[in-house]
Amino acid sequence: MTWILTLSEVRDNRTVSRRKIMNLERPDRVESADEVGLRLDEAKQLLAAVQQLVAASQLRRDGECRRICSTCGHRQSLKDYRPCAIDTLLGRVDARRPRYRCRLCGPIAAPPRLSRATSEYDLLRARLAAHLPYRVATDVLSRLLPVDAGVAPGTIRNRTARVAERLEQDLADDERESEPAATELTLGLDTGFIRTNTPQVARHHAVLVGCAERQHQRRRFAAIQQNDAEAAGVIRQHLERFGYRASTELTVLTDGAEGLRTLARRAVDAPITPILDWFHIAMRLQHMKQKARGLSTRVKTHREAKEQIQSELERLHWRLWNGRTDSVEQFRRELSSAIRRFGRYNDKGHRRGPRAHRELWAMLFDLERYVCNHKVIIPNYHRRQQAGMRASTALIESAVNSVVNQRMNKRRQMRWSEAGARSLLRVRTAVCATS
């Protein structure tokens, strides 16, 4: 069977033109699924032909409408044609746009200048670039769409930078409406690192990642952290867009780094409620539990000491969860004798050497030092959870993973310039917010 595909242009319920696009030949008997419907190359050809015909007719009609002078109302004379090329999702549109001169008014009437690519095409390229390397995004576009221009890796990188500039301009626009004022805001801050392409200056770019939360609404942001003033400005800008005001009560969750809390204070220039997140304490406890499970049970005293250490670790976990920071020092005193029992024997004889109990002892001292240095900002996490408030920065840890690591680190060990990292971070943050 044969299918003849035509495209008709209708004006005022009257067909003014009819164009043949392509013929499709299909067998009457279907032997396999490959013979059903259109193939990818035929669909590309069809879409590209329809796009070219529709766009050319539309631009020709636009030229006819602009033939009348907007000043005097007389018909203008044709001066020349200017070529027009627009990259779209369905291929490049090539057409000519006329310029006119009015014999009475004099000046040349030029049509408005159009961008080189449609915004839909730019957004799709930026969205793919936010998830995939530029070369992979080029391959995906070329295979699935009838695009024949604007798919080089360098072009996708440049157009992604253009989209990032527009996002930044929208954020800095004073006329853009922000969220209503919030009475309470929770802000999580953390730092990620990506490799730089100029290792002689610095090996990594520091990336400030933040996540603001209010009434189950979240806003993520990320920026290259060059200096404290710029980082504080980024935090302030996003908090104000999210509803922060002078009367807003701001709770800041960070890890043990004092620099992040200093940035938050500098950004809002007002008192904040700093809280040490539970995530980093819990990870230290988890490592100690794993080390305790690996202790020797060769002799009876070892088995008894191991059971005692494991039970005490569970009690320590509960105490720290309830904000009892003095329990670490008490725990160390209670278990000092139990840990020392493992120094008497080992599996190969009586010689002393580096053992699991020594590592457990060092981890215990590290936990005690960590808790004592931050006991002022360790709350009762259980009460916060009961009240429906956030107690951990697991949310910001996932933000660092999704915004920074998945695209710019991990398996894709790339090196980034500062400008390229900035633009991609803006785009990826916007894409993660909408997905």
Secondary structure, DSSP 8 states (H G I E B T S, - for coil): -EEEEEEEEEETTEEEEEEEEEEEE--SS--SGGGSS--HHHHHHHHHHHHHHHHHHHHHHHHHHTTB-TTT--B-EEEEEEEEEEEETTEEEEEEEEEEE-TTT-SEE------SB-HHHHHHHHHHHHHS-HHHHHHHHHHHS---SS-SHHHHHHHHHHHHHHHHHHHH-TTS------SEEEEEEEEEEEEBS-TTT-SEEEEEEEEEEETTEEEEEEEE--SHHHHHHHHHHHHHHTT--TT-EEEEEE-S-HHHHHHHHHHH-S--EEEE-HHHHHHHHHHHHHHHHTS--SSHHHHHHHHHHHHHHHHHHHHHHTT-TTHHHHHHHHHHHHHHGGGS-BTTBS-----HHHHHHHHHHHHHHHHHHTGGG---HHHHHHTT-----HHHHHHHIIIIIHHHSTT----B-HHHHHHHHHHHHHHHHH-
